[in-house]
């Protein structure tokens, strides 16, 4: 299993590319897969992790409802194979940039089994409030 941790702030260039942090690049030397993810971010998967996600999606769709089948269709249709160039840049297809509202600044962070790409404002709204949990001194 891939293990990704850390938080980095980068910007999209004029061609819709973002720099992948150097510590993540070795996992993507052979390419990777970019897909829509929950909460409005993008997930960057290693080829092996992407295959696991595809199998899980396929299993849910095969025994599931029309909604599960449609989720699998949308996820597969909107996923894209990517390459990282020699400078560590990867192009983000326009439809994925639009999904995640990526325009200027991009928050790139490790999410254990994947790398996530966020619009910083969306991160601030949807994820940052959870950080207060680490400041709470009461046990749950």
CNS distance restraints for C-alpha pairs under 8 A (distance, minus, plus):
assign (resid   1 and name CA) (resid  49 and name CA) 7.27 0.50 0.50
assign (resid   1 and name CA) (resid 113 and name CA) 6.69 0.50 0.50
assign (resid   2 and name CA) (resid  27 and name CA) 7.65 0.50 0.50
assign (resid   2 and name CA) (resid  46 and name CA) 7.50 0.50 0.50
assign (resid   2 and name CA) (resid  49 and name CA) 7.50 0.50 0.50
assign (resid   2 and name CA) (resid 112 and name CA) 7.19 0.50 0.50
assign (resid   2 and name CA) (resid 113 and name CA) 5.28 0.50 0.50
assign (resid   2 and name CA) (resid 114 and name CA) 7.22 0.50 0.50
assign (resid   3 and name CA) (resid 110 and name CA) 7.80 0.50 0.50
assign (resid   3 and name CA) (resid 111 and name CA) 7.96 0.50 0.50
assign (resid   3 and name CA) (resid 112 and name CA) 4.90 0.50 0.50
assign (resid   3 and name CA) (resid 113 and name CA) 5.39 0.50 0.50
assign (resid   3 and name CA) (resid 114 and name CA) 7.42 0.50 0.50
assign (resid   4 and name CA) (resid  24 and name CA) 7.22 0.50 0.50
assign (resid   4 and name CA) (resid 109 and name CA) 7.78 0.50 0.50
assign (resid   4 and name CA) (resid 110 and name CA) 4.26 0.50 0.50
assign (resid   4 and name CA) (resid 111 and name CA) 5.78 0.50 0.50
assign (resid   4 and name CA) (resid 112 and name CA) 4.57 0.50 0.50
assign (resid   4 and name CA) (resid 113 and name CA) 6.16 0.50 0.50
assign (resid   4 and name CA) (resid 114 and name CA) 6.28 0.50 0.50
assign (resid   4 and name CA) (resid 115 and name CA) 6.48 0.50 0.50
assign (resid   5 and name CA) (resid 109 and name CA) 6.63 0.50 0.50
assign (resid   5 and name CA) (resid 110 and name CA) 3.94 0.50 0.50
assign (resid   5 and name CA) (resid 111 and name CA) 6.12 0.50 0.50
assign (resid   5 and name CA) (resid 112 and name CA) 6.03 0.50 0.50
assign (resid   6 and name CA) (resid 109 and name CA) 5.48 0.50 0.50
assign (resid   6 and name CA) (resid 110 and name CA) 5.23 0.50 0.50
assign (resid   7 and name CA) (resid 107 and name CA) 7.20 0.50 0.50
assign (resid   7 and name CA) (resid 108 and name CA) 6.01 0.50 0.50
assign (resid   7 and name CA) (resid 109 and name CA) 4.27 0.50 0.50
assign (resid   7 and name CA) (resid 110 and name CA) 6.55 0.50 0.50
assign (resid   8 and name CA) (resid  21 and name CA) 7.12 0.50 0.50
assign (resid   8 and name CA) (resid 107 and name CA) 5.95 0.50 0.50
assign (resid   8 and name CA) (resid 108 and name CA) 5.14 0.50 0.50
assign (resid   8 and name CA) (resid 109 and name CA) 5.95 0.50 0.50
assign (resid   9 and name CA) (resid 105 and name CA) 7.05 0.50 0.50
assign (resid   9 and name CA) (resid 106 and name CA) 5.94 0.50 0.50
assign (resid   9 and name CA) (resid 107 and name CA) 4.77 0.50 0.50
assign (resid   9 and name CA) (resid 108 and name CA) 6.08 0.50 0.50
assign (resid  10 and name CA) (resid  18 and name CA) 6.74 0.50 0.50
assign (resid  10 and name CA) (resid  19 and name CA) 6.66 0.50 0.50
assign (resid  10 and name CA) (resid 105 and name CA) 5.82 0.50 0.50
assign (resid  10 and name CA) (resid 106 and name CA) 5.22 0.50 0.50
assign (resid  10 and name CA) (resid 107 and name CA) 6.38 0.50 0.50
assign (resid  10 and name CA) (resid 108 and name CA) 7.15 0.50 0.50
assign (resid  11 and name CA) (resid  18 and name CA) 6.12 0.50 0.50
assign (resid  11 and name CA) (resid  19 and name CA) 7.70 0.50 0.50
assign (resid  11 and name CA) (resid 104 and name CA) 5.42 0.50 0.50
assign (resid  11 and name CA) (resid 105 and name CA) 4.30 0.50 0.50
assign (resid  11 and name CA) (resid 106 and name CA) 5.42 0.50 0.50
assign (resid  12 and name CA) (resid  16 and name CA) 5.45 0.50 0.50
assign (resid  12 and name CA) (resid  17 and name CA) 5.26 0.50 0.50
assign (resid  12 and name CA) (resid  18 and name CA) 4.83 0.50 0.50
assign (resid  12 and name CA) (resid  19 and name CA) 7.90 0.50 0.50
assign (resid  12 and name CA) (resid 102 and name CA) 7.84 0.50 0.50
assign (resid  12 and name CA) (resid 103 and name CA) 6.78 0.50 0.50
assign (resid  12 and name CA) (resid 104 and name CA) 5.39 0.50 0.50
assign (resid  12 and name CA) (resid 105 and name CA) 6.37 0.50 0.50
assign (resid  12 and name CA) (resid 106 and name CA) 6.85 0.50 0.50
assign (resid  13 and name CA) (resid  17 and name CA) 5.38 0.50 0.50
assign (resid  13 and name CA) (resid  18 and name CA) 6.53 0.50 0.50
assign (resid  13 and name CA) (resid 104 and name CA) 7.85 0.50 0.50
assign (resid  15 and name CA) (resid  91 and name CA) 7.43 0.50 0.50
assign (resid  16 and name CA) (resid  91 and name CA) 5.79 0.50 0.50
assign (resid  16 and name CA) (resid  92 and name CA) 5.82 0.50 0.50
assign (resid  16 and name CA) (resid  93 and name CA) 7.41 0.50 0.50
assign (resid  16 and name CA) (resid  94 and name CA) 7.53 0.50 0.50
assign (resid  16 and name CA) (resid  97 and name CA) 7.94 0.50 0.50
assign (resid  17 and name CA) (resid  89 and name CA) 5.97 0.50 0.50
assign (resid  17 and name CA) (resid  90 and name CA) 5.23 0.50 0.50
assign (resid  17 and name CA) (resid  91 and name CA) 4.14 0.50 0.50
assign (resid  17 and name CA) (resid  92 and name CA) 5.79 0.50 0.50
assign (resid  18 and name CA) (resid  89 and name CA) 5.37 0.50 0.50
assign (resid  18 and name CA) (resid  90 and name CA) 5.64 0.50 0.50
assign (resid  18 and name CA) (resid  91 and name CA) 6.62 0.50 0.50
assign (resid  18 and name CA) (resid  92 and name CA) 7.48 0.50 0.50
assign (resid  18 and name CA) (resid 106 and name CA) 7.73 0.50 0.50
assign (resid  19 and name CA) (resid  87 and name CA) 7.74 0.50 0.50
assign (resid  19 and name CA) (resid  88 and name CA) 5.41 0.50 0.50
assign (resid  19 and name CA) (resid  89 and name CA) 4.25 0.50 0.50
assign (resid  19 and name CA) (resid  90 and name CA) 6.40 0.50 0.50
assign (resid  20 and name CA) (resid  24 and name CA) 6.72 0.50 0.50
assign (resid  20 and name CA) (resid  25 and name CA) 6.50 0.50 0.50
assign (resid  20 and name CA) (resid  84 and name CA) 7.74 0.50 0.50
assign (resid  20 and name CA) (resid  88 and name CA) 5.51 0.50 0.50
assign (resid  20 and name CA) (resid  89 and name CA) 5.91 0.50 0.50
assign (resid  20 and name CA) (resid  90 and name CA) 6.93 0.50 0.50
assign (resid  20 and name CA) (resid 108 and name CA) 7.67 0.50 0.50
assign (resid  21 and name CA) (resid  25 and name CA) 6.59 0.50 0.50
assign (resid  21 and name CA) (resid  88 and name CA) 7.38 0.50 0.50
assign (resid  21 and name CA) (resid 108 and name CA) 7.88 0.50 0.50
assign (resid  22 and name CA) (resid  26 and name CA) 7.83 0.50 0.50
assign (resid  22 and name CA) (resid  88 and name CA) 7.12 0.50 0.50
assign (resid  24 and name CA) (resid  28 and name CA) 7.28 0.50 0.50
assign (resid  25 and name CA) (resid  29 and name CA) 6.38 0.50 0.50
assign (resid  25 and name CA) (resid  84 and name CA) 7.71 0.50 0.50
assign (resid  25 and name CA) (resid  88 and name CA) 7.00 0.50 0.50
assign (resid  27 and name CA) (resid  46 and name CA) 6.56 0.50 0.50
assign (resid  28 and name CA) (resid  32 and name CA) 5.70 0.50 0.50
assign (resid  28 and name CA) (resid  46 and name CA) 6.23 0.50 0.50
assign (resid  28 and name CA) (resid  83 and name CA) 7.65 0.50 0.50
assign (resid  28 and name CA) (resid  84 and name CA) 6.98 0.50 0.50
assign (resid  29 and name CA) (resid  83 and name CA) 7.86 0.50 0.50
assign (resid  29 and name CA) (resid  84 and name CA) 6.96 0.50 0.50
assign (resid  30 and name CA) (resid  83 and name CA) 7.39 0.50 0.50
assign (resid  31 and name CA) (resid  46 and name CA) 7.34 0.50 0.50
assign (resid  31 and name CA) (resid  47 and name CA) 7.26 0.50 0.50
assign (resid  31 and name CA) (resid  81 and name CA) 7.20 0.50 0.50
assign (resid  31 and name CA) (resid  82 and name CA) 5.63 0.50 0.50
assign (resid  31 and name CA) (resid  83 and name CA) 4.54 0.50 0.50
assign (resid  31 and name CA) (resid  84 and name CA) 6.41 0.50 0.50
assign (resid  32 and name CA) (resid  44 and name CA) 6.77 0.50 0.50
assign (resid  32 and name CA) (resid  45 and name CA) 5.67 0.50 0.50
assign (resid  32 and name CA) (resid  46 and name CA) 4.83 0.50 0.50
assign (resid  32 and name CA) (resid  47 and name CA) 5.30 0.50 0.50
assign (resid  32 and name CA) (resid  50 and name CA) 7.96 0.50 0.50
assign (resid  32 and name CA) (resid  81 and name CA) 5.83 0.50 0.50
assign (resid  32 and name CA) (resid  82 and name CA) 5.34 0.50 0.50
assign (resid  32 and name CA) (resid  83 and name CA) 6.55 0.50 0.50
assign (resid  33 and name CA) (resid  44 and name CA) 5.60 0.50 0.50
assign (resid  33 and name CA) (resid  45 and name CA) 5.12 0.50 0.50
assign (resid  33 and name CA) (resid  46 and name CA) 6.51 0.50 0.50
assign (resid  33 and name CA) (resid  47 and name CA) 6.62 0.50 0.50
assign (resid  33 and name CA) (resid  50 and name CA) 6.65 0.50 0.50
assign (resid  33 and name CA) (resid  79 and name CA) 6.77 0.50 0.50
assign (resid  33 and name CA) (resid  80 and name CA) 5.55 0.50 0.50
assign (resid  33 and name CA) (resid  81 and name CA) 4.45 0.50 0.50
assign (resid  33 and name CA) (resid  82 and name CA) 5.64 0.50 0.50
assign (resid  34 and name CA) (resid  42 and name CA) 6.65 0.50 0.50
assign (resid  34 and name CA) (resid  43 and name CA) 5.60 0.50 0.50
assign (resid  34 and name CA) (resid  44 and name CA) 4.50 0.50 0.50
assign (resid  34 and name CA) (resid  45 and name CA) 6.33 0.50 0.50
assign (resid  34 and name CA) (resid  79 and name CA) 5.60 0.50 0.50
assign (resid  34 and name CA) (resid  80 and name CA) 5.22 0.50 0.50
assign (resid  34 and name CA) (resid  81 and name CA) 6.31 0.50 0.50
assign (resid  34 and name CA) (resid  82 and name CA) 6.75 0.50 0.50
assign (resid  35 and name CA) (resid  42 and name CA) 5.62 0.50 0.50
assign (resid  35 and name CA) (resid  43 and name CA) 5.29 0.50 0.50
assign (resid  35 and name CA) (resid  44 and name CA) 6.61 0.50 0.50
assign (resid  35 and name CA) (resid  75 and name CA) 6.94 0.50 0.50
assign (resid  35 and name CA) (resid  78 and name CA) 6.30 0.50 0.50
assign (resid  35 and name CA) (resid  79 and name CA) 4.24 0.50 0.50
assign (resid  35 and name CA) (resid  80 and name CA) 6.39 0.50 0.50
assign (resid  35 and name CA) (resid  96 and name CA) 7.43 0.50 0.50
assign (resid  36 and name CA) (resid  40 and name CA) 7.27 0.50 0.50
assign (resid  36 and name CA) (resid  41 and name CA) 6.47 0.50 0.50
assign (resid  36 and name CA) (resid  42 and name CA) 4.79 0.50 0.50
assign (resid  36 and name CA) (resid  43 and name CA) 6.24 0.50 0.50
assign (resid  36 and name CA) (resid  75 and name CA) 6.72 0.50 0.50
assign (resid  36 and name CA) (resid  78 and name CA) 6.75 0.50 0.50
assign (resid  36 and name CA) (resid  79 and name CA) 6.77 0.50 0.50
assign (resid  36 and name CA) (resid  96 and name CA) 6.82 0.50 0.50
assign (resid  36 and name CA) (resid  99 and name CA) 7.26 0.50 0.50
assign (resid  36 and name CA) (resid 100 and name CA) 7.76 0.50 0.50
assign (resid  37 and name CA) (resid  41 and name CA) 5.37 0.50 0.50
assign (resid  37 and name CA) (resid  42 and name CA) 5.11 0.50 0.50
assign (resid  37 and name CA) (resid  43 and name CA) 5.67 0.50 0.50
assign (resid  39 and name CA) (resid 126 and name CA) 7.34 0.50 0.50
assign (resid  40 and name CA) (resid  99 and name CA) 6.77 0.50 0.50
assign (resid  40 and name CA) (resid 100 and name CA) 5.23 0.50 0.50
assign (resid  40 and name CA) (resid 118 and name CA) 7.69 0.50 0.50
assign (resid  40 and name CA) (resid 122 and name CA) 7.66 0.50 0.50
assign (resid  41 and name CA) (resid  99 and name CA) 7.69 0.50 0.50
assign (resid  41 and name CA) (resid 100 and name CA) 5.03 0.50 0.50
assign (resid  41 and name CA) (resid 116 and name CA) 6.60 0.50 0.50
assign (resid  41 and name CA) (resid 117 and name CA) 5.76 0.50 0.50
assign (resid  41 and name CA) (resid 118 and name CA) 5.02 0.50 0.50
assign (resid  41 and name CA) (resid 119 and name CA) 7.39 0.50 0.50
assign (resid  42 and name CA) (resid  96 and name CA) 7.33 0.50 0.50
assign (resid  42 and name CA) (resid 100 and name CA) 6.40 0.50 0.50
assign (resid  42 and name CA) (resid 116 and name CA) 5.52 0.50 0.50
assign (resid  42 and name CA) (resid 117 and name CA) 5.10 0.50 0.50
assign (resid  42 and name CA) (resid 118 and name CA) 6.76 0.50 0.50
assign (resid  43 and name CA) (resid 114 and name CA) 6.29 0.50 0.50
assign (resid  43 and name CA) (resid 115 and name CA) 5.78 0.50 0.50
assign (resid  43 and name CA) (resid 116 and name CA) 4.65 0.50 0.50
assign (resid  43 and name CA) (resid 117 and name CA) 6.53 0.50 0.50
assign (resid  44 and name CA) (resid 114 and name CA) 5.71 0.50 0.50
assign (resid  44 and name CA) (resid 115 and name CA) 4.98 0.50 0.50
assign (resid  44 and name CA) (resid 116 and name CA) 6.07 0.50 0.50
assign (resid  44 and name CA) (resid 117 and name CA) 7.75 0.50 0.50
assign (resid  45 and name CA) (resid  49 and name CA) 5.74 0.50 0.50
assign (resid  45 and name CA) (resid  50 and name CA) 5.33 0.50 0.50
assign (resid  45 and name CA) (resid 113 and name CA) 7.65 0.50 0.50
assign (resid  45 and name CA) (resid 114 and name CA) 5.20 0.50 0.50
assign (resid  45 and name CA) (resid 115 and name CA) 6.75 0.50 0.50
assign (resid  46 and name CA) (resid  50 and name CA) 6.02 0.50 0.50
assign (resid  46 and name CA) (resid 114 and name CA) 7.33 0.50 0.50
assign (resid  47 and name CA) (resid  51 and name CA) 6.26 0.50 0.50
assign (resid  48 and name CA) (resid  52 and name CA) 6.49 0.50 0.50
assign (resid  49 and name CA) (resid  53 and name CA) 6.27 0.50 0.50
assign (resid  49 and name CA) (resid 113 and name CA) 7.25 0.50 0.50
assign (resid  49 and name CA) (resid 114 and name CA) 7.77 0.50 0.50
assign (resid  50 and name CA) (resid  54 and name CA) 6.11 0.50 0.50
assign (resid  51 and name CA) (resid  55 and name CA) 6.19 0.50 0.50
assign (resid  52 and name CA) (resid  56 and name CA) 6.25 0.50 0.50
assign (resid  53 and name CA) (resid  57 and name CA) 6.07 0.50 0.50
assign (resid  54 and name CA) (resid  58 and name CA) 5.96 0.50 0.50
assign (resid  55 and name CA) (resid  59 and name CA) 6.08 0.50 0.50
assign (resid  56 and name CA) (resid  60 and name CA) 6.29 0.50 0.50
assign (resid  57 and name CA) (resid  61 and name CA) 6.16 0.50 0.50
assign (resid  57 and name CA) (resid  72 and name CA) 5.76 0.50 0.50
assign (resid  58 and name CA) (resid  62 and name CA) 5.95 0.50 0.50
assign (resid  58 and name CA) (resid  72 and name CA) 6.80 0.50 0.50
assign (resid  59 and name CA) (resid  63 and name CA) 6.51 0.50 0.50
assign (resid  60 and name CA) (resid  64 and name CA) 5.54 0.50 0.50
assign (resid  60 and name CA) (resid  68 and name CA) 6.41 0.50 0.50
assign (resid  60 and name CA) (resid  69 and name CA) 7.69 0.50 0.50
assign (resid  61 and name CA) (resid  65 and name CA) 6.99 0.50 0.50
assign (resid  61 and name CA) (resid  66 and name CA) 7.85 0.50 0.50
assign (resid  61 and name CA) (resid  68 and name CA) 4.93 0.50 0.50
assign (resid  61 and name CA) (resid  69 and name CA) 4.39 0.50 0.50
assign (resid  61 and name CA) (resid  70 and name CA) 7.92 0.50 0.50
assign (resid  61 and name CA) (resid  71 and name CA) 7.90 0.50 0.50
assign (resid  61 and name CA) (resid  72 and name CA) 6.38 0.50 0.50
assign (resid  62 and name CA) (resid  69 and name CA) 7.21 0.50 0.50
assign (resid  64 and name CA) (resid  68 and name CA) 5.56 0.50 0.50
assign (resid  64 and name CA) (resid  69 and name CA) 6.87 0.50 0.50
assign (resid  65 and name CA) (resid  69 and name CA) 6.43 0.50 0.50
assign (resid  66 and name CA) (resid  70 and name CA) 6.05 0.50 0.50
assign (resid  67 and name CA) (resid  71 and name CA) 6.09 0.50 0.50
assign (resid  68 and name CA) (resid  72 and name CA) 6.33 0.50 0.50
assign (resid  69 and name CA) (resid  73 and name CA) 6.26 0.50 0.50
assign (resid  70 and name CA) (resid  74 and name CA) 6.08 0.50 0.50
assign (resid  71 and name CA) (resid  75 and name CA) 6.00 0.50 0.50
assign (resid  72 and name CA) (resid  76 and name CA) 6.06 0.50 0.50
assign (resid  73 and name CA) (resid  77 and name CA) 5.93 0.50 0.50
assign (resid  74 and name CA) (resid  78 and name CA) 5.99 0.50 0.50
assign (resid  75 and name CA) (resid  79 and name CA) 6.11 0.50 0.50
assign (resid  78 and name CA) (resid  95 and name CA) 7.79 0.50 0.50
assign (resid  78 and name CA) (resid  96 and name CA) 7.39 0.50 0.50
assign (resid  80 and name CA) (resid  93 and name CA) 7.71 0.50 0.50
assign (resid  82 and name CA) (resid  90 and name CA) 6.76 0.50 0.50
assign (resid  82 and name CA) (resid  91 and name CA) 7.11 0.50 0.50
assign (resid  82 and name CA) (resid  92 and name CA) 7.90 0.50 0.50
assign (resid  83 and name CA) (resid  90 and name CA) 6.01 0.50 0.50
assign (resid  83 and name CA) (resid  91 and name CA) 7.68 0.50 0.50
assign (resid  84 and name CA) (resid  88 and name CA) 5.51 0.50 0.50
assign (resid  84 and name CA) (resid  89 and name CA) 5.40 0.50 0.50
assign (resid  84 and name CA) (resid  90 and name CA) 4.77 0.50 0.50
assign (resid  84 and name CA) (resid  91 and name CA) 7.94 0.50 0.50
assign (resid  85 and name CA) (resid  89 and name CA) 5.40 0.50 0.50
assign (resid  85 and name CA) (resid  90 and name CA) 6.50 0.50 0.50
assign (resid  92 and name CA) (resid  96 and name CA) 6.57 0.50 0.50
assign (resid  92 and name CA) (resid  97 and name CA) 6.32 0.50 0.50
assign (resid  93 and name CA) (resid  97 and name CA) 6.34 0.50 0.50
assign (resid  94 and name CA) (resid  98 and name CA) 6.13 0.50 0.50
assign (resid  95 and name CA) (resid  99 and name CA) 6.19 0.50 0.50
assign (resid  96 and name CA) (resid 100 and name CA) 6.31 0.50 0.50
assign (resid  97 and name CA) (resid 101 and name CA) 5.76 0.50 0.50
assign (resid  97 and name CA) (resid 102 and name CA) 4.91 0.50 0.50
assign (resid  97 and name CA) (resid 103 and name CA) 7.24 0.50 0.50
assign (resid  98 and name CA) (resid 102 and name CA) 6.44 0.50 0.50
assign (resid 100 and name CA) (resid 118 and name CA) 6.63 0.50 0.50
assign (resid 100 and name CA) (resid 119 and name CA) 6.54 0.50 0.50
assign (resid 101 and name CA) (resid 119 and name CA) 6.07 0.50 0.50
assign (resid 102 and name CA) (resid 106 and name CA) 6.54 0.50 0.50
assign (resid 102 and name CA) (resid 118 and name CA) 7.15 0.50 0.50
assign (resid 102 and name CA) (resid 119 and name CA) 5.37 0.50 0.50
assign (resid 103 and name CA) (resid 119 and name CA) 7.76 0.50 0.50
assign (resid 105 and name CA) (resid 119 and name CA) 6.82 0.50 0.50
assign (resid 105 and name CA) (resid 120 and name CA) 6.92 0.50 0.50
assign (resid 106 and name CA) (resid 117 and name CA) 6.40 0.50 0.50
assign (resid 106 and name CA) (resid 118 and name CA) 5.74 0.50 0.50
assign (resid 106 and name CA) (resid 119 and name CA) 5.41 0.50 0.50
assign (resid 106 and name CA) (resid 120 and name CA) 6.28 0.50 0.50
assign (resid 107 and name CA) (resid 116 and name CA) 7.97 0.50 0.50
assign (resid 107 and name CA) (resid 117 and name CA) 5.63 0.50 0.50
assign (resid 107 and name CA) (resid 118 and name CA) 5.00 0.50 0.50
assign (resid 107 and name CA) (resid 119 and name CA) 6.25 0.50 0.50
assign (resid 107 and name CA) (resid 120 and name CA) 5.70 0.50 0.50
assign (resid 108 and name CA) (resid 115 and name CA) 6.93 0.50 0.50
assign (resid 108 and name CA) (resid 116 and name CA) 5.78 0.50 0.50
assign (resid 108 and name CA) (resid 117 and name CA) 4.70 0.50 0.50
assign (resid 108 and name CA) (resid 118 and name CA) 6.56 0.50 0.50
assign (resid 109 and name CA) (resid 115 and name CA) 5.69 0.50 0.50
assign (resid 109 and name CA) (resid 116 and name CA) 5.46 0.50 0.50
assign (resid 109 and name CA) (resid 117 and name CA) 6.71 0.50 0.50
assign (resid 110 and name CA) (resid 114 and name CA) 6.32 0.50 0.50
assign (resid 110 and name CA) (resid 115 and name CA) 4.64 0.50 0.50
assign (resid 110 and name CA) (resid 116 and name CA) 6.33 0.50 0.50
assign (resid 111 and name CA) (resid 115 and name CA) 5.50 0.50 0.50
assign (resid 111 and name CA) (resid 116 and name CA) 6.38 0.50 0.50
assign (resid 118 and name CA) (resid 122 and name CA) 6.82 0.50 0.50
assign (resid 118 and name CA) (resid 123 and name CA) 6.18 0.50 0.50
assign (resid 119 and name CA) (resid 123 and name CA) 6.32 0.50 0.50
assign (resid 120 and name CA) (resid 124 and name CA) 6.11 0.50 0.50
assign (resid 121 and name CA) (resid 125 and name CA) 6.23 0.50 0.50
assign (resid 122 and name CA) (resid 126 and name CA) 5.97 0.50 0.50
assign (resid 122 and name CA) (resid 127 and name CA) 7.89 0.50 0.50
assign (resid 123 and name CA) (resid 127 and name CA) 5.16 0.50 0.50
assign (resid 123 and name CA) (resid 128 and name CA) 6.28 0.50 0.50
assign (resid 124 and name CA) (resid 128 and name CA) 4.88 0.50 0.50
assign (resid 124 and name CA) (resid 129 and name CA) 7.40 0.50 0.50
assign (resid 125 and name CA) (resid 129 and name CA) 7.22 0.50 0.50
assign (resid 127 and name CA) (resid 131 and name CA) 7.52 0.50 0.50
assign (resid 128 and name CA) (resid 132 and name CA) 7.89 0.50 0.50
assign (resid 131 and name CA) (resid 135 and name CA) 7.34 0.50 0.50
assign (resid 132 and name CA) (resid 136 and name CA) 6.50 0.50 0.50
